Amino acid sequence: MAVRETMAVLAILSLSCSEDLGIESKVFACSANAPCAAGFECLESVCQALWAGPEDAVMLRPLGPPSTYLESDPFAGCDSLRVCYLEQGSVLPRSCTKHQFTSAAPGETIQVTVPRGIGAKLWVGCVGTDGKSVASTAMSCGFGTGDAASAPGESGFGSGEVASDPGEIGLYFLPRRKSGPTIKMSDGSQSRLAEARAETTAAPLPDGRILVAGGVGKDGQVLDTAELFNPRTGEVRALESRLQTARKGAVATTLDDGRIAVFGGQEADGAQSKIVDVFDGASEGFSPGPVLSVARYRHSATTIAGLGKVLVAGGVEGGHGTYEIWSPSEGSLQSAELASERFNHAAVSIPDPEVPGWLHVVLAGGETFPSAQDGVTGTVLDSVVLFHFQGQDVSMETTWLCSSQPDGEGRLGLTGLAAAHLIGTDAALFTGGIGAPGTSRLPEPSRQPEPSLPTAASCLWHQGSSVWAYSGGTMLPMAMPRVVHTVTSAVVPDFSGAAIVGGLYSDGGVLRPVVENEYFVSTGGDGSGSSLGPGGLAGKMVAPRWGHAAVPTCDGRVFIVGGWTGKNVDEAVPTDVTELYNP
C-alpha cells in the first residue's frame, strides 16, 4: 500500500508566546510586559521551566496512514511542526521548538533533542498556516532514563515504557478526533491480528505493550491464543504461550506488579470458567493463577490499584450473587455475597478524591435472574453497588443508577452499558446500554439484544459528593445510541475526556454497527458537572465493530482490537483489523 511519509526540515523558528497550542494551563501567566523569571520560558502565555540537564539527539520520522485509509490527510494544510517534550506523568508541553514543514522523500528524518533521564515523551503538532490551529498530532511513548531494555522478540528503539536509547522514532500522525489503522513503523504498512477474534479481552503492560487474549475466531471456534501489540513498533505479534483453556468473554486486568491476569469466561463447550491465567511480560508466558470460587462469565474484574488486590464480581448463573477479592502477593482468595447480584454490568474504579490510597469501585446496572431459570433472560437493573476500599477495610452500599433522589426518581435500568473513570477527576462516565427496570434481556452476544432498545443516555457519577451530575439538570446524551460498545479515558496535551467507540444501534428494528466514534470532553479536574460535556461524533472507524476491546496506549491513543463486524448482527464475523483513535 502507498504510504504518506513526510519530513519537517529547515530552520528552527522562535516560538512566540502568543501562539495557541490549544492547551489549558493554570500556572504562572506571562506576556511581553510581564516576562518570566530566570530559568523559565514564556510559552502559551505561561511561564514554563527550561530543561538545564543533559539531552539526547533523536531522529524523528513522521508517518501517516496508508493512503487507502485516509478519511482526511493528516498533513493537509500543515505549515510547520511544533515539537515539545512532556515530563513523565505530565501533559504540559515544555521547551517547544517550531520546524518549517516541507514534503520530502520517504525515509528521511528530522533531528530534535530531548531531556535525558526523566522519562520524557515527545508531543508533535502539525500547525496550520495561521500559526495556531493544530490539524493533526503524534506523541511518543516515554524514553530517556537509560535503564530499560527492549522486550524479547521486539524490534525498534526499545519496548519499555521508558526506552534507554531512542535512536530513531517513527511518529504516526493522525488527524485529531480520527481513527487510522495500526501501521508498522519500519515501513508504514498496515499491521493486524494474526487471528480474527471477537469477544476478546485486552490489557496493557507497564512497558506499553498490550496483551490481547482469547475470543471467538472466524469459524466460530473459541480461542486459547494470545497476541501482543507494541505501540512503539506498530507491530502485532502472535505469542507461543497459550491460555490454559480456550475461552471467550474473559476479563483481563493489569495487576499492581505489572503482570496481567485473565479471569473466567466461557469455554468451548459452553461451560462457564473458574480459570485464571497470569501473563508475565518479561517471559511472554502464561502461568496458572488461582481457581475462582465459582465459574464466571459476563462478570467484571477490577484492579484495586495501590492495594495489590483484584475485585472479581458477578457473572451469569452461580456467580451473579457473589464477589471475590484476590491478593496475588498474599496468595489469598476471599469470597462473599454481593449487596445486589448482577451480570452484564459496567465496573469502574475511582481513586478517593480526598484520601490517597483509598479507592472506590462502582458496579452499575446489568441484569439478574428473577428466579432459577435457563440462564438466558434476566431482569434489567436500575441499581449500583459501591465498594469502598479503605486500607485493608472493605465495605459496600447500594444506590440508584443515574438518580440522586432518595426514591430513585429519574433512575435508569440499563444492561450492556460501558464506563470509564475520567482521569484527573473524581468522576466516572457511564454510557449507553439497553432496557428498563423490569424488562428482560441481554442474551448471548451472538444473539444480541432486542432491536430498538439501545439508548443514547449517559450519566456522570461524582465520588467526592456521591451524586449523579448532569449538565443543567438534564442527561448528557451521546450523539448515537449504543450498546456493546466501549468507553476509554484519554488525556493528552490538547484533550482530556473519554473516547466512545463502536457498538450497535437500531436502524428500523435492525441492529447495525455504529460507524462513527464520539467523544466527551473534560475541561477541568474539579469534579463539577460543568467540567464535562458531549463533544460530538469523531470520524468513521476503520472497521465498524461491537463486542471489541479498547485500551489506552502509552503514546496517547486508544487501541481498538477485535470484535464483530458486518452490515448487521445477522452478517457478523470476527475482525482481525486493529486501529488507533487519536483523541
Secondary structure as UniProt FT lines:
FT   STRAND          3..5
FT   STRAND          7..13
FT   TURN            17..18
FT   STRAND          28..29
FT   TURN            32..33
FT   TURN            38..39
FT   STRAND          40..43
FT   TURN            44..45
FT   STRAND          46..49
FT   STRAND          55..66
FT   HELIX           67..69
FT   TURN            74..77
FT   STRAND          80..86
FT   TURN            88..89
FT   STRAND          94..102
FT   TURN            106..107
FT   STRAND          110..115
FT   STRAND          120..127
FT   TURN            129..130
FT   STRAND          134..139
FT   TURN            152..153
FT   STRAND          168..172
FT   STRAND          174..175
FT   TURN            176..177
FT   STRAND          178..181
FT   TURN            185..187
FT   STRAND          201..204
FT   TURN            206..207
FT   STRAND          210..213
FT   TURN            218..219
FT   STRAND          226..230
FT   TURN            231..234
FT   STRAND          235..238
FT   STRAND          247..248
FT   STRAND          251..254
FT   TURN            256..257
FT   STRAND          260..263
FT   STRAND          266..267
FT   TURN            268..269
FT   STRAND          272..273
FT   STRAND          276..280
FT   TURN            281..284
FT   STRAND          285..288
FT   STRAND          300..304
FT   TURN            305..308
FT   STRAND          309..313
FT   HELIX           317..319
FT   TURN            320..321
FT   STRAND          322..327
FT   TURN            328..331
FT   STRAND          332..337
FT   STRAND          346..351
FT   TURN            356..357
FT   STRAND          359..364
FT   STRAND          367..368
FT   STRAND          379..380
FT   STRAND          383..390
FT   TURN            391..392
FT   STRAND          393..400
FT   TURN            406..407
FT   TURN            409..410
FT   STRAND          418..421
FT   TURN            423..424
FT   STRAND          427..431
FT   TURN            437..438
FT   TURN            445..447
FT   TURN            451..452
FT   STRAND          458..462
FT   TURN            463..466
FT   STRAND          467..469
FT   TURN            472..473
FT   STRAND          482..483
FT   STRAND          486..492
FT   TURN            493..494
FT   STRAND          495..501
FT   STRAND          504..507
FT   TURN            508..509
FT   STRAND          510..513
FT   STRAND          516..522
FT   HELIX           529..531
FT   STRAND          532..540
FT   STRAND          549..552
FT   TURN            554..555
FT   STRAND          558..561
FT   STRAND          564..565
FT   HELIX           569..571
FT   STRAND          573..574
FT   STRAND          577..582
//
